[in-house]
Amino acid sequence: MINEFKGKYFFLSNFYTAPVMYEGLLYQNNESAFQSAKVLDIEKRKQFCTKDPSTAKKKGRNVTLRYDWEKVKDKVMEDCVRDKFTRNEDLKKRLIETGKKELIEGNYWHDNIWGNCYCNKCKNIVGKNMLGEIIMKVRAELQEEIGFDCYGAWSDSCDKEYCSGWDRCKEISK
């Protein structure tokens, strides 16, 4: 299980700098692309293209939400995540190498929709972990696309405790 998108796994975070194309506009990170989609006006969306993730998130909190935001936000996130991991080959490879580990966007800022907050206030709440779920869905699609065989793609990211074929995989890959 990967329970935080930090350190070695920061590349899974929406705050990780990597180009993302959403509806014809190129952003510097997933967060900026996602926040921009809260509005329909293309000129307003363009203002997010060069924003760092923190600034984009703050700006996104101060826009008038498009009329259908609650209906489309999960699909917007999925589209942004899919583009991030298909456009950037290194990130695609790193995502695929997480195998079948559960991905949880663990946090301490009370986000139990996109992640799972571990603070004392939220410790008894099980978050929806929508970002983790979406990334796992995209990972499964990418793994299927290349015929990923967990028992033949050993890497340093493999987890001996998780994979019953770990020793065999390591031997095959020598």
C-alpha positions in Angstrom: 0.0 0.0 0.0 1.1 3.5 -0.8 -0.6 5.7 1.8 0.8 9.2 1.0 1.9 10.9 -2.2 5.1 12.2 -0.8 8.8 11.5 -1.1 9.4 8.6 -3.6 5.7 8.7 -4.5 5.3 12.5 -4.8 4.9 12.0 -8.6 1.4 10.7 -7.9 0.3 14.0 -6.4 -1.6 16.6 -8.3 1.0 19.1 -7.0 3.8 17.3 -8.9 5.1 19.5 -11.8 4.4 17.7 -15.1 2.7 19.0 -18.2 -1.0 18.2 -18.5 -3.3 18.9 -21.4 -6.9 19.5 -20.7 -9.4 20.5 -23.4 -6.7 22.0 -25.6 -4.8 24.0 -23.0 -1.4 22.9 -21.5 -0.9 23.3 -17.8 2.2 22.8 -15.6 0.5 20.4 -13.2 -2.7 18.4 -12.6 -4.0 20.8 -9.9 -3.9 23.8 -12.3 -5.8 21.9 -15.0 -8.4 20.6 -12.5 -9.0 24.0 -10.9 -9.3 25.7 -14.3 -12.1 23.3 -15.3 -14.3 24.8 -12.6 -15.1 27.6 -15.1 -16.3 27.4 -18.7 -14.8 30.7 -19.9 -11.6 29.8 -21.9 -10.0 33.1 -21.1 -10.4 32.5 -17.4 -9.0 28.9 -17.9 -5.9 30.2 -19.6 -5.1 32.1 -16.4 -4.4 28.8 -14.7 -1.9 27.5 -17.3 1.2 28.9 -15.7 0.1 28.7 -12.1 1.9 26.6 -9.5 -0.4 24.1 -7.8 -0.8 26.1 -4.6 -1.7 29.3 -6.4 -4.1 27.4 -8.7 -5.8 25.8 -5.8 -6.3 29.1 -4.0 -7.5 30.7 -7.2 -9.9 27.8 -7.8 -11.5 28.4 -4.5 -12.4 31.9 -5.5 -14.2 31.3 -8.9 -17.9 31.0 -9.5 -18.3 27.3 -10.2 -19.8 26.2 -13.5 -23.4 25.1 -13.3 -22.5 21.4 -13.8 -19.4 21.2 -11.6 -20.7 18.5 -9.2 -21.7 16.3 -12.2 -18.4 16.6 -14.1 -15.6 17.0 -11.5 -14.8 13.3 -11.2 -14.5 13.0 -15.0 -12.4 16.1 -15.2 -10.0 14.7 -12.6 -9.9 11.4 -14.5 -9.1 13.1 -17.8 -6.3 15.2 -16.1 -4.8 12.1 -14.4 -5.0 10.1 -17.6 -3.2 12.8 -19.6 -0.5 13.3 -17.0 0.4 9.6 -17.0 0.1 9.1 -20.8 1.9 12.3 -21.8 4.9 11.8 -19.5 6.6 8.5 -20.3 8.7 8.5 -17.1 5.7 9.0 -14.9 3.8 6.3 -16.8 6.6 3.8 -16.2 6.8 4.8 -12.5 3.0 4.4 -12.1 3.0 1.0 -13.8 5.8 -0.1 -11.5 3.6 0.5 -8.5 2.1 -2.9 -9.5 -1.2 -3.5 -7.8 -0.5 -1.6 -4.6 -3.4 0.3 -3.2 -2.9 4.1 -3.7 -4.2 6.3 -1.0 -3.9 10.1 -1.1 -3.3 10.3 2.7 -3.4 13.8 4.1 -3.8 16.0 7.2 -5.9 18.8 5.6 -9.3 17.1 6.1 -9.7 16.0 2.5 -11.9 12.9 2.8 -13.3 13.2 -0.7 -10.2 13.1 -2.9 -8.1 11.4 -0.2 -8.1 10.1 3.3 -7.3 12.5 6.2 -5.3 11.0 9.1 -5.6 13.9 11.5 -7.1 13.3 15.0 -10.3 15.0 14.0 -10.8 12.7 11.0 -9.1 9.5 12.2 -12.5 7.6 12.5 -13.6 8.7 9.0 -12.8 6.5 6.0 -12.1 8.9 3.1 -13.5 8.2 -0.3 -10.0 8.5 -1.8 -11.3 9.5 -5.2 -7.9 10.6 -6.4 -6.3 7.3 -5.4 -9.2 5.4 -7.1 -8.8 7.3 -10.3 -5.1 6.8 -10.4 -5.5 3.1 -9.8 -8.1 2.9 -12.6 -5.7 4.7 -15.0 -2.8 2.5 -13.9 -4.9 -0.6 -14.6 -5.6 0.7 -18.1 -2.0 1.4 -18.8 -0.9 -2.0 -17.4 -3.4 -3.7 -19.6 -2.3 -1.7 -22.7 1.2 -3.0 -22.4 0.3 -6.5 -21.3 1.7 -5.9 -17.8 2.4 -9.1 -16.0 3.0 -8.4 -12.3 5.0 -11.7 -12.1 7.4 -10.7 -14.8 8.0 -7.0 -14.3 10.1 -6.9 -11.1 11.6 -3.5 -10.2 13.0 -1.9 -7.1 9.5 -0.6 -6.3 8.1 -4.1 -6.0 6.9 -5.1 -2.6 8.0 -8.5 -1.3 5.2 -8.6 1.2 2.5 -7.9 -1.5 3.7 -10.0 -4.3 3.7 -13.8 -3.9 5.9 -14.1 -7.0 8.5 -11.6 -5.9 11.5 -13.9 -5.8 10.6 -15.4 -9.2 10.2 -11.9 -10.7 13.5 -10.8 -9.3 15.2 -13.9 -10.8 13.5 -13.4 -14.2 14.7 -9.8 -14.4 18.4 -10.5 -13.8 
